[in-house]
Amino acid sequence: MEKAKISAIQLFVLMVLFELGSALLVPLAIDAKQDAWLAILIGMLVSFVLLLVYHKLYWYYPDLLPTEYMQKILGKAAGTLLAFIYLFYFMYDASRVLRDFGEMLLTFAYPETPLFIANALLMLVIIYTVRKGVEVIARSGELLFMLMFLLSVVGFILIVVSGLIDFTNLQPVLEEGLAPVLKVVFTQTLYFPFTEAIVITMILPYLNNPKKAKLTMICATGLSGINLILTMLINISVLGVDLTARSQFPLLSTVQSIQVADFLERLDVFFMLGLVIGIFLKISILFYAAVIGTASLFKIQSPSTLSYPLGLIVLFMSMSIARNFQEHIHEGMKLVMYVLHIPLLVVIPLLLLFVAFLKNRKKTKG
């Protein structure tokens, strides 16, 4: 670990921007149709339970990275293997978000630019940021957080003033009952984006006041959940369920619809800036976790030396994970949920907590 400390406010900002990140781009929970907002709400509430699991593991080992306490809980061999799997997951997740960024940029702004160039330029900035350490990432988050939420408030006001919102698009509520909504919760929204925040456990040991960790994590998830609910309510009320489902990037389609007084229009470029901020911070956190975890696992004294080789791996992985954007989305929404998210975000943390509880109870008795 590097010698650095971050405040609870900085952790809160990083976690909010991380969870908003690429979740603002896609038609989140649209399989629940007009009840997408409800699927996001329930997913957020259920995720609190898993966040408490992550926090309890941190409480048992407050000075250790997860890659380190996995070895203490499961033993050297099994713990090292599991830590390696999580590091691969962080890099894979970073490559998926990087692909989201490149596809968005090419679709709306630079259609003639090769995808590799767009991804490489952002990855270079992220490598530079990560080399500077977690304190620089946290301070960058504080600055960009204010800009992103300013853009969000302005965008909401302009959409309301434009008279685009039609609340009849949100009706009827629970048309097909609660079962389809719960299916979306336990196959999508619980994992993306809320419990993806397991990566934040790689940053928790840097918190200068460990007692504030639990409240900070819960509040950050609550705020990001509310923002995602409002975003999907606006998208569906403006575009309708069918158009939201068909759109690659429904939020940008909604913003493109803004027209005030016959002159204030085509504002999607400004709001792309807000989306780029969220994506930049999300990839930075995932990539930093991969770098610091790899350095810890292989006992490398200078983690920054790993930034370039691991950055190249993430870049080339973002190009090779799918042949086109449709395949990329299908892989993320269907395959990844079952192969990676359920085991790594739910099953294994619960198992780790159970074993850690048994070990610490024995120590307490002793």
Buried (B, 14 or more C-beta within 10 A) or exposed (E): BEEBEBBBBBBBBBBBBBBBBBBBBBBBBBBBBBBBBBBBBBBBBBBBEBBBBBBBBBBBBEEBBBBBBBBBBBEEEEBBEBBBBBBBBBBBBBBBBBBBBBBBBBEBEEEEEEBEEBBBBBBEEBBEBBBEBBBBBBBBBBEBBEEBBEBBEBBEEBBEEBEBBEEEBBEEEEEEEEEBBBEBBBBBBBBBBBBBBBBBBBBBBBBEEBEBBBEBBBBBBBBBBEBBBBBBBBBBBBBBBEBBBEBBBBBBBBBBBBBBEEEEBEBBEEBBEBBBBBBBBBBBBBBBBBBBBBBBBEEBEEBBEBBEEBBEBBBBBBBEBBEEBEEBBEBBBEEBBEEBBBBBBBEBBEBBBEEBEEEBEEEEEE
